[in-house]
Each structure stands twice: as C-alpha cells, then as structure tokens.
Amino acid sequence: MYTVLNTLYVMTPNAYAHLDNNTVRIDVERQKRLQVPLHHLGGLVCFGNVMISPALMHRLADEGKSLVLLEENGRFKARLEGPVSGNILLRQAQHRLAGEGGYALETARAMIAGKLKNSRAVVMRGARESLDTEESAALTRCVDNLAASLRALKDAGDLDALRGIEGEAARGYFDALNMIVKPQAREAFRLDGRTRRPPLDRFNALISFLYSMLMNDCRSALESVGLDPQLGFLHAVRPGRAALALDLQEEFRAILADRLALTLINRGQITEADFDVREGGAVMLNDKGRRKVITAWQERKQEEITHPLFDSKMPIAVLPLIQARLLARAMRGEMDGYLPYLAR
C-alpha cells in the first residue's frame, strides 16, 4: 500500500478496504495493515483482487473521491465517481490546451527531454560496465550526442523540429544498444535499426512487445485520472490511436522496456528459441517467449524506486499513475508545466 499525491494505491492481493469511522482501513488476512483519515485522500486505486466494502464505496461517491479498479497487471477496468466530478473540466482543459500551440509545444518538449535524459542514463551505464575500451569510448560519444540533442531542444520552434531532434537522437541511441549487448549474444540479437510493423529482428521483436505492455499501462494510468488517452501533444491524433498514452510512455521506454530487454538478453533469460521467424521475415516472440517476458515485466514492476519529487519509495508499477496525475495537475494549472520522470 502506498499513498502518493493524496491517492491511496492498494496492491496487496485479497486486501480488504473498508470504513472505520472516518478513516479508510486496509486489512490483510483480518489484520490491520494501514489506516488513513478519509479527509486526507483524494482517491483510492485498487489493483487486482482487492475487496471494497459497500459503505466505503458510497462514502467515496458522496465526497466526490474517485475509486479506480485496475487489473493486477495494471490494465484499466473501471472508475467510480460521484455526481460531482472534475473530469469534464479536466477534459475540457486538455482539449483546449492541445489546440494551443505554445502549451502543446512545451509539454512535448518536456516529454522528449525526459526520454533523452533517460536514454542517456541507459547508455552511460553501458559505458561504465563495458570491458572493451573502444566500445566504452563509442558509448561515451553517444552520451555526449544525447546531451547535445537535449541542448538543442530549447531552440526547437515547433513540433516537427522537436520530432526531428528526437528521431536523430533515437538513431544514435539504438546503434549504441548493440554495444551494450554482451558479445556472446550479439549475433542472435543484432539490432538493425528500429523496425516496428513487423519487427525484423529479435531485439526489435522483444522491445516492441515490451513497448506494447508499457503503452497499456500508460493508457490505464491516463484513464484512471480522467484524461482522454486519444488526444496527445507530441504524437499526432489519428482514429484508434492512443496518442496521449504514446506521449506518456516516451520517458519510460529506455529505463523500463529497453533496460529490461538488455537484462533478459545479457543474462540469457531470453534466447533464439523464444522467437519464431514468419514468412516475409517478420520476427515474433513465440508463446514460451511471451510468457517469459510477461513474467519478467511483472516482476520488474514490483521493484521499488524513489521518485525524485517524493521522499517515499514506491513500486515501478505506480510510476505511470504518478506521472498521469502530474500531467493532469499541469493541465489544471496547479503546476508550472509538466515534469517528466527522470531516472536516478
């Protein structure tokens, strides 16, 4: 259980959330694990099989506090709110701000800055751990290039310019990932540029699958706070495209998906046998491989980190939810612009 930004996150299976006078009490196996004054909370988010008393649901609805239900893996299921809700005002603000070029540009700039800084952290780590002097120097040059791209962001006058800087930085970054893969795995997991639909090598197939799960988590996070996941700032709006979820996931790609992919490859947890090559050259994870990656992804999300804006530790699974709330606060004018998550 974690309380962040006045929201209580209950992640323990079979926990029971109920009212105890004017407090929310969480019991596990009939033992009290947490008790929080109701007036301190703005909402309750429950993962998986968490029981909630009818009295607590009614009280939350009466006081205009949200109750969000997510599947154990973080996928959005439902949101319960009383008749007085700020979500329509939040969505009105979102639609208005998305049409304001200046706001959209600054929000997209912050998101790309978060992506580049976190990408740089992954490459810096690879440079430190490399045993090859030449490769360590090449990785350090990539770190410097990413820093230069970050500096260039401030001079980008429109979204196309931002996307151009991000695209150029991404090409150098993906080239660098090949040098972070251990030498004995490079033949099987050579990354020949970024290919998506379909992926044309095992590394692309692996990160595409991880990106898909990450995007679902980001979409769930946005829906949980009442934002429209279809209307983004960085990614263009298209029918059926969750543009804002794609925006939100950018800052997490390197530190959550790419880093996990490198770990699975370098530790030999994923091998050639976990992929199938289909007609036309498409490469896909097979059933066995998908099970391995899903298990590793769920285990990774339970690891704890300290968010740079808060003192308390929290599981990685909560990060998209926290960032979605920060994005909503920025849209309401409660913050001076959006602050992306930066890995330490």
DRENROPA-730592 format. One line per 4 residues: number of its first residue (from 1); their letters; for each residue x, y, z of C-alpha. Coordinates in steps of 0.5 Angstrom, whole numbers, plus 500, padded with zeros to 3 digits. Example, Ala and Ser with C-alpha at 12.3 -4.5 7.8 and 13.67 -1.06 7.14 Angstrom:
<atoms>
1) as) 525,491,516  527,498,514
</atoms>
This chain:
<atoms>
1) mytv) 500,500,500  503,507,498  500,514,499  502,519,494
5) lntl) 499,525,491  493,524,496  492,518,493  492,511,496
9) yvmt) 494,505,492  493,498,494  497,493,491  496,487,496
13) pnay) 492,481,494  486,480,498  487,486,502  480,489,505
17) ahld) 479,496,504  473,499,509  471,505,513  473,505,520
21) nntv) 469,511,523  472,517,519  478,513,516  480,508,511
25) ridv) 483,502,514  486,496,510  486,489,513  490,483,510
29) erqk) 488,477,513  484,480,518  490,484,521  490,492,520
33) rlqv) 496,494,515  494,501,514  489,507,517  489,513,513
37) plhh) 484,519,515  479,520,509  480,527,509  487,526,507
41) lggl) 485,522,501  483,525,494  482,518,491  483,510,492
45) vcfg) 486,506,487  486,498,487  490,493,484  487,486,482
49) nvmi) 483,482,488  482,488,493  476,488,497  472,494,498
53) spal) 466,495,503  460,498,500  460,503,506  467,506,503
57) mhrl) 464,506,496  458,510,498  463,515,502  468,516,497
61) adeg) 462,517,492  459,522,497  465,526,498  467,526,490
65) kslv) 473,522,491  475,517,486  475,510,486  479,506,481
69) llee) 480,499,479  486,496,475  487,489,474  493,486,477
73) ngrf) 498,488,471  495,495,471  490,495,466  485,500,467
77) karl) 478,497,469  473,502,472  473,508,475  467,510,480
81) egpv) 466,517,482  460,521,485  456,526,481  460,532,483
85) sgni) 467,531,478  472,535,476  474,530,470  469,534,465
89) llrq) 473,540,467  480,537,466  478,534,459  476,541,457
93) aqhr) 482,544,459  486,538,456  482,539,449  483,547,450
97) lage) 491,546,451  492,541,446  490,547,441  494,552,444
101) ggya) 501,551,440  505,554,446  503,549,451  503,543,447
105) leta) 510,545,444  512,546,452  509,540,454  512,536,448
109) rami) 519,539,450  519,536,457  517,529,455  522,529,450
113) agkl) 527,532,455  525,526,459  526,521,454  533,523,452
117) knsr) 535,524,459  533,517,461  536,514,455  543,518,456
121) avvm) 542,514,463  542,507,460  548,509,455  552,512,461
125) rgar) 551,505,465  553,501,459  559,506,458  561,505,465
129) esld) 560,497,465  564,496,458  570,492,459  572,494,452
133) tees) 576,501,451  574,502,444  566,501,446  566,505,452
137) aalt) 569,511,448  564,510,443  558,509,448  561,516,452
141) rcvd) 561,519,445  553,517,444  552,520,451  555,527,449
145) nlaa) 551,527,443  545,526,447  547,531,451  548,536,445
149) slra) 541,534,443  538,536,450  541,543,449  538,543,442
153) lkda) 531,542,445  531,549,447  531,552,441  526,548,437
157) gdld) 521,553,435  515,547,433  513,540,434  517,538,427
161) alrg) 523,541,430  522,537,436  521,531,433  527,532,428
165) iege) 532,532,434  528,526,438  529,522,431  536,524,430
169) aarg) 538,522,438  534,516,437  538,513,431  545,514,435
173) yfda) 542,511,441  539,505,438  546,504,435  549,504,442
177) lnmi) 545,499,445  548,494,440  555,495,444  551,494,451
181) vkpq) 549,487,449  554,482,451  559,480,446  556,473,446
185) area) 549,475,445  550,480,439  550,475,433  543,473,436
189) frld) 541,480,438  543,485,433  539,491,433  539,493,425
193) grtr) 535,500,427  528,501,429  523,496,426  516,496,428
197) rppl) 511,493,424  513,488,423  520,487,427  525,484,423
201) drfn) 530,482,428  530,479,435  532,485,439  526,489,436
205) alis) 521,484,437  523,484,444  522,491,445  516,492,441
209) flys) 513,487,446  515,491,452  513,498,449  506,495,448
213) mlmn) 505,493,455  508,500,457  503,503,453  497,499,456
217) dcrs) 500,501,463  500,509,461  493,509,458  491,506,464
221) ales) 494,511,468  491,517,464  484,514,464  485,513,472
225) vgld) 486,520,473  480,522,468  485,524,462  483,523,454
229) pqlg) 488,518,452  487,519,445  489,527,445  496,528,445
233) flha) 501,533,445  507,530,442  504,524,437  499,526,432
237) vrpg) 492,525,433  489,519,429  483,515,429  484,509,434
241) raal) 491,512,436  492,513,444  496,519,442  497,521,450
245) aldl) 499,514,452  504,514,447  507,521,449  507,519,457
249) qeef) 511,513,455  516,516,452  520,518,458  519,511,461
253) rail) 522,507,454  529,507,456  529,506,463  523,501,464
257) adrl) 523,497,457  530,498,454  534,496,460  529,490,462
261) altl) 531,488,455  538,488,455  538,485,462  534,479,459
265) inrg) 539,478,453  545,479,457  543,474,463  541,469,458
269) qite) 534,469,460  531,470,453  535,466,447  534,465,440
273) adfd) 529,459,442  524,464,444  523,467,438  519,465,431
277) vreg) 521,468,424  515,468,420  514,469,412  517,475,410
281) gavm) 522,476,415  518,478,421  520,476,428  516,475,433
285) lndk) 516,472,441  513,465,441  508,463,447  514,461,451
289) grrk) 518,467,450  512,472,451  511,468,458  518,469,460
293) vita) 518,477,458  511,478,462  513,475,468  520,479,468
297) wqer) 516,485,466  511,484,472  517,482,477  520,489,475
301) kqee) 514,493,476  514,491,483  521,493,484  522,499,489
305) ithp) 525,506,487  525,513,490  521,518,486  525,525,485
309) lfds) 520,529,487  518,525,493  521,522,499  518,515,500
313) kmpi) 519,509,496  514,506,491  514,500,486  515,502,479
317) avlp) 508,500,477  506,506,480  510,511,476  506,512,470
321) liqa) 500,513,475  504,518,479  506,522,472  499,522,469
325) rlla) 497,525,476  502,530,475  500,531,468  493,533,470
329) ramr) 496,538,475  499,541,470  493,542,465  489,545,471
333) gemd) 494,550,472  496,547,479  504,546,477  508,551,472
337) gylp) 509,546,467  509,538,466  515,535,470  517,528,467
341) ylar) 520,522,471  528,522,471  531,516,473  537,517,478
</atoms>
